[in-house]
Amino acid sequence: MGTAMNKQFLRAVVIESSEIDRAALSKLLGQLFFEVYSFENGAEALEALNGDLEDVDLIVCAEKLPILDGFSLLTLLKSDRRFDRTRFVLTTSVVDELMEAKGRHLGVDSLIPKPIGVEALKARVSVFFWSKTP
């Protein structure tokens, strides 16, 4: 994956089966200067990510999806070096110790509970891409 500094916009992929949530997430990320690509399920996203869609900085993915769920998609992407620098945010209706442990083990950068809080997502994205580290 290329670095965000080489591009005018950061590139994000939203994977959400709910059309309303997908549109809301896409709109929010667009307002945060992301070029956004959205998909209804993990299989569609995987096909695009293995095809022409390159240099993705952020993936926001629902845990439960038709055809290919969020954890399965993450497992496939983490085995591909092209996604080593891609941040992965998983949205889920259940955030408990077991879910957090599973997420950490598989490489989730952040879990966000559903319904998705706009401020929570903005805060995560800001930390990932715009906070200064010593």
N, C-alpha and C positions, 0 to 999 in steps of 0.2 A: 504494500500500500504506500502511496506517496504521502507526503506530509501535507497538512492543511495549509502551510505557508506558501506552497507552490500554486495554489488555486485561488480564484477570486471568491468563491463560495465554498463552504464546507459541504460535504455530500452526506445525506442521511437517507436511510431506508426505514420506512414504517411498515410493520406487518401486523395487521389487526383485522379480525373477521367482521367486526362491527363497522359498518360504513360511516356511521356518525363519529365514532371514536377515531377512525382512520382519517377522516376529513379534519377533525379538530386538531389531532396531533400534527398532521401535515401543515395546516395553517400556522400553528404555533412555531414549528421549526422553520417554516418559511420566513416568519417575522424575525427569527433569530439568525437570519442570513444563511440558511441552509438551502441547498438545492435538494428537493425532496422527491423520492420515488416511493410509491406506496403499493402494497400488495395485500390481497385478501387472505392468503395462506402461506405457510412456510415453503411449500413446493414451488409456487410461483416465484417467490423471492429467491430461492436457491437457484432456480433456472436462470434468472436474470443475473445473479451474482456470479454464476459460473459462465455467463455469456459476456455481453457487452458492458455491463455495469461494473465499473472499476473505481478504485480509489475511494472507497466508502469510509467515512470518518466515524459514523454513528449508526447503530442499528437499534431501533426501538421496536420491541417484539412482544406480543402477547404470549403468555405461557400456554394457554389453551387455544389451539388453532385447528381448523380442519386439515386433513391430509398429513401435515408435518408440523408437530407442535414446537413451541419455542425452545425447549431444552434439546430436542433432537436436532433442530436447525443449528443451535449454538455448538453442539458437539461436532457436527459436520464442518462448520466454519472454523472452529478452533484448530482443526487438524490441517488447515490450509494456511500456509505461511503468509499469503496475501492479506490475511485478516489479523495479523499479529498486532497491529496498531489500532484496529477498529474497536471503538467502545461499544459495549453491548448492554443495553438497558432492557430488563425484562419487566413487563407489567403483569400483575397477578392479583387475583381476588383474595389470596391468602398469603400473608407475610408472617411467618412464624419461624422459630429456630430451625426446624427441619428444612423449610424452604430456603432460608438464608444459607444454611450449611450446603445444601445441594447446589445453590447458585454459586457460592464461593468455589466449591470443588470443580464446577464446570467452567468457571471463568467469567461469570456475570460481573460486570462492573458496578451495576446498581439495580436494586429491586425497587419498583414503585408500585404501591398498592392501587387497586382499582376501587372506586372511580379515580381516574388519574387527576391529581392536583396539578394545575398549571404551574404554580409556584414551585412545587417539588421538582418538576421536570426542568424548569428554567434553572433552578439551583444546581441540579446535577450537571446539566450541560455547561453551565458557567464554570463549574469546578473542572470539568474535563478539558475545556478548550480555552478558557480565558483567565483562569486564576494564575497568579505568579507563584512559582515555587522557588524556594531559596536555593 
